[in-house]
Amino acid sequence: MRILAAALILAASTAMAGAACDVKGAKLEEAIAAKSELREAANKQTVRDLRTLRDAAIVLETYKYETECERVVAIIRALAANPEKTIERSGDTDEEKAEDLMEAREPKAPVAPETVKPK
């Protein structure tokens, strides 16, 4: 009986280990190439956002957040499958937000701790 239980546990853990997030399976670049809306210059930000989501999925997979990675991949597939709706939903082309985002991506130098002057 113990051998059967151990075999079941081993089989379950092997199945879980084999279930990896399929970022490549989302075929984002193929979807971009296939959808004329995503190739239009006006929609460059949408394409950048999709690629950023793909990169985030890769990071999540690397850190063993399989469930979260799979969720992001599902979102990528949904957004890439219907570019008209995606572009309509994104609608916000606020330049200030874009500038804030670019600034947030810039690496920051560590802040030097303030020195305390003796009294």
C-alpha positions, 0 to 999 in steps of 0.5 A, a space after each residue: 500500500 505504501 509503495 502504491 501511495 509513493 508511486 502516486 505521489 511521484 507520478 503527480 509531482 513528475 506531472 506537475 514538474 513537466 507542466 511548464 508555462 508555454 510562452 513560445 506556444 503563444 507565438 506572439 511574433 507570428 501573431 504580430 506578423 499575421 495581423 496587419 493592425 499590429 504592423 501599423 505604425 500607430 499601434 507600435 505601443 500595443 506591440 511593445 506592450 504585448 512584448 513586455 507581457 511576453 517578457 514578464 511571462 518569461 520572468 515569471 516562468 524563470 522564478 517558478 511562478 507557473 500559474 501566473 505565467 500561464 495567466 499572462 500567456 492567456 492574456 497575451 493570446 487573447 490580446 493578440 487574437 483580437 487586435 482591433 479590440 485590444 487597440 480600442 481597449 488600450 486607447 490611452 495614448 497619453 504622452 506623459 504616461 509614456 514618458 513616465 513609463 520610460 523614466 521608470 524603466 531607467 536604472 536608478 543610482 542607489 541613494 547615499 544614506 544621509 550622514 548624521 552630524 554629531 552634536 
